[in-house]
Amino acid sequence: MAAEAVKESEAVVKPKAERQANCLACNKLIKKLKRYYRDGKFYCSKRCWRAFIDKSKLEEKK
């Protein structure tokens, strides 16, 4: 009985998380050679990362 319960819990598999394909700031396609990773997210450059941070700070103030 206990072995069956273990098998059922193993059968439930989490779906894979989709890979981020576009920059969060400019929505450009992120290429493997040129990508900027910060805080669990990918951006196409440091400038786009900075723009995304600035934009989110402005939204928080409003």
TIRO-2110 file (N, C-alpha, C; in Angstrom, 1 decimal):
// TIRO-2110
0.8, -1.2, 0.0, N, 1, A
0.0, 0.0, 0.0, CA, 1, A
0.9, 1.3, 0.0, C, 1, A
1.9, 1.3, 0.9, N, 2, A
2.7, 2.5, 0.9, CA, 2, A
3.5, 2.7, -0.3, C, 2, A
3.9, 1.5, -0.9, N, 3, A
4.7, 1.6, -2.2, CA, 3, A
3.9, 2.2, -3.3, C, 3, A
2.6, 1.9, -3.3, N, 4, A
1.7, 2.5, -4.4, CA, 4, A
1.6, 4.0, -4.2, C, 4, A
1.5, 4.4, -3.0, N, 5, A
1.3, 5.9, -2.7, CA, 5, A
2.6, 6.6, -3.2, C, 5, A
3.7, 6.0, -3.0, N, 6, A
5.0, 6.6, -3.4, CA, 6, A
5.0, 6.7, -4.9, C, 6, A
4.6, 5.7, -5.6, N, 7, A
4.6, 5.7, -7.1, CA, 7, A
3.7, 6.7, -7.6, C, 7, A
2.5, 6.9, -7.0, N, 8, A
1.6, 7.9, -7.5, CA, 8, A
2.2, 9.3, -7.3, C, 8, A
2.9, 9.6, -6.2, N, 9, A
3.4, 10.9, -6.0, CA, 9, A
4.6, 11.1, -7.0, C, 9, A
5.3, 10.1, -7.3, N, 10, A
6.4, 10.2, -8.3, CA, 10, A
5.8, 10.5, -9.7, C, 10, A
4.6, 10.0, -10.0, N, 11, A
4.0, 10.1, -11.3, CA, 11, A
3.7, 11.6, -11.6, C, 11, A
3.4, 12.3, -10.5, N, 12, A
3.0, 13.7, -10.7, CA, 12, A
4.3, 14.5, -11.0, C, 12, A
4.5, 15.0, -12.2, N, 13, A
5.7, 15.6, -12.6, CA, 13, A
5.4, 17.1, -12.9, C, 13, A
6.2, 18.0, -12.4, N, 14, A
6.0, 19.4, -12.7, CA, 14, A
6.3, 19.7, -14.1, C, 14, A
5.5, 20.5, -14.8, N, 15, A
5.9, 20.9, -16.2, CA, 15, A
7.2, 21.8, -16.2, C, 15, A
7.9, 21.6, -17.2, N, 16, A
9.1, 22.4, -17.3, CA, 16, A
8.8, 23.9, -17.5, C, 16, A
9.6, 24.8, -16.9, N, 17, A
9.4, 26.2, -17.0, CA, 17, A
9.9, 26.6, -18.4, C, 17, A
9.1, 27.5, -19.0, N, 18, A
9.5, 27.9, -20.4, CA, 18, A
10.7, 28.9, -20.3, C, 18, A
11.6, 28.8, -21.3, N, 19, A
12.8, 29.6, -21.3, CA, 19, A
12.4, 31.0, -21.8, C, 19, A
12.9, 32.0, -21.2, N, 20, A
12.6, 33.4, -21.6, CA, 20, A
13.3, 33.6, -22.9, C, 20, A
12.6, 34.1, -23.9, N, 21, A
13.2, 34.3, -25.2, CA, 21, A
13.4, 35.7, -25.6, C, 21, A
12.6, 36.6, -25.0, N, 22, A
12.7, 38.0, -25.3, CA, 22, A
13.1, 38.9, -24.1, C, 22, A
13.8, 40.0, -24.4, N, 23, A
14.2, 40.9, -23.4, CA, 23, A
13.0, 41.6, -22.7, C, 23, A
13.0, 41.8, -21.4, N, 24, A
11.9, 42.3, -20.7, CA, 24, A
11.7, 43.8, -21.0, C, 24, A
12.8, 44.5, -21.3, N, 25, A
12.7, 46.0, -21.6, CA, 25, A
12.3, 46.3, -23.0, C, 25, A
13.0, 45.7, -24.0, N, 26, A
12.8, 46.1, -25.4, CA, 26, A
12.1, 45.1, -26.2, C, 26, A
11.9, 43.9, -25.6, N, 27, A
11.2, 42.8, -26.3, CA, 27, A
12.0, 42.2, -27.5, C, 27, A
13.3, 42.4, -27.5, N, 28, A
14.1, 41.9, -28.6, CA, 28, A
14.4, 40.4, -28.3, C, 28, A
14.6, 39.6, -29.3, N, 29, A
15.0, 38.3, -29.1, CA, 29, A
16.4, 38.2, -28.5, C, 29, A
16.5, 37.4, -27.4, N, 30, A
17.8, 37.2, -26.7, CA, 30, A
18.6, 36.1, -27.3, C, 30, A
19.8, 36.5, -27.8, N, 31, A
20.7, 35.5, -28.4, CA, 31, A
21.6, 34.9, -27.3, C, 31, A
22.0, 33.7, -27.6, N, 32, A
22.8, 33.0, -26.6, CA, 32, A
24.1, 33.8, -26.3, C, 32, A
24.7, 34.3, -27.3, N, 33, A
26.0, 35.0, -27.1, CA, 33, A
25.9, 36.3, -26.4, C, 33, A
24.8, 37.0, -26.7, N, 34, A
24.6, 38.3, -26.1, CA, 34, A
23.4, 38.3, -25.1, C, 34, A
23.6, 38.0, -23.9, N, 35, A
22.5, 38.1, -22.9, CA, 35, A
23.1, 38.5, -21.6, C, 35, A
22.2, 39.2, -20.8, N, 36, A
22.6, 39.8, -19.6, CA, 36, A
21.7, 39.3, -18.5, C, 36, A
22.2, 38.6, -17.5, N, 37, A
21.3, 37.9, -16.5, CA, 37, A
21.4, 38.6, -15.2, C, 37, A
20.3, 39.0, -14.7, N, 38, A
20.2, 39.6, -13.4, CA, 38, A
18.9, 39.2, -12.7, C, 38, A
19.0, 38.8, -11.4, N, 39, A
17.9, 38.5, -10.6, CA, 39, A
16.9, 37.5, -11.2, C, 39, A
17.4, 36.5, -11.9, N, 40, A
16.6, 35.4, -12.4, CA, 40, A
15.9, 35.7, -13.7, C, 40, A
16.3, 36.8, -14.4, N, 41, A
15.7, 37.3, -15.6, CA, 41, A
16.8, 37.6, -16.6, C, 41, A
16.5, 37.5, -17.9, N, 42, A
17.5, 37.8, -19.0, CA, 42, A
17.1, 39.0, -19.7, C, 42, A
18.1, 39.8, -20.0, N, 43, A
18.0, 41.1, -20.8, CA, 43, A
19.0, 41.0, -21.9, C, 43, A
18.8, 41.8, -23.0, N, 44, A
19.7, 41.8, -24.1, CA, 44, A
21.0, 42.6, -23.8, C, 44, A
20.9, 43.5, -22.9, N, 45, A
22.1, 44.3, -22.6, CA, 45, A
22.0, 44.9, -21.2, C, 45, A
23.1, 45.4, -20.7, N, 46, A
23.0, 46.1, -19.4, CA, 46, A
22.2, 47.3, -19.5, C, 46, A
22.2, 48.0, -20.6, N, 47, A
21.3, 49.2, -20.8, CA, 47, A
19.8, 48.9, -20.6, C, 47, A
19.4, 47.8, -21.2, N, 48, A
18.0, 47.3, -21.1, CA, 48, A
17.7, 46.9, -19.7, C, 48, A
18.6, 46.3, -19.0, N, 49, A
18.4, 46.0, -17.6, CA, 49, A
18.2, 47.2, -16.8, C, 49, A
19.0, 48.2, -17.0, N, 50, A
18.9, 49.5, -16.3, CA, 50, A
17.6, 50.2, -16.6, C, 50, A
17.2, 50.2, -17.8, N, 51, A
15.9, 50.8, -18.2, CA, 51, A
14.7, 50.1, -17.6, C, 51, A
14.8, 48.8, -17.5, N, 52, A
13.7, 48.0, -16.8, CA, 52, A
13.6, 48.3, -15.4, C, 52, A
14.8, 48.5, -14.7, N, 53, A
14.8, 48.8, -13.3, CA, 53, A
14.2, 50.2, -13.1, C, 53, A
14.7, 51.2, -13.9, N, 54, A
14.2, 52.5, -13.8, CA, 54, A
12.7, 52.6, -14.0, C, 54, A
12.2, 51.9, -15.0, N, 55, A
10.7, 51.9, -15.3, CA, 55, A
9.9, 51.3, -14.1, C, 55, A
10.4, 50.2, -13.5, N, 56, A
9.7, 49.6, -12.4, CA, 56, A
9.7, 50.5, -11.2, C, 56, A
10.8, 51.2, -11.0, N, 57, A
10.8, 52.2, -9.9, CA, 57, A
9.8, 53.3, -10.0, C, 57, A
9.6, 53.8, -11.3, N, 58, A
8.7, 54.8, -11.5, CA, 58, A
7.2, 54.3, -11.3, C, 58, A
7.0, 53.1, -11.7, N, 59, A
5.6, 52.5, -11.5, CA, 59, A
5.4, 52.3, -10.0, C, 59, A
6.4, 52.0, -9.2, N, 60, A
6.2, 51.8, -7.8, CA, 60, A
5.8, 53.1, -7.1, C, 60, A
6.4, 54.2, -7.6, N, 61, A
6.1, 55.5, -7.0, CA, 61, A
4.7, 56.0, -7.2, C, 61, A
4.1, 55.6, -8.4, N, 62, A
2.8, 56.0, -8.7, CA, 62, A
1.8, 55.2, -8.0, C, 62, A
END
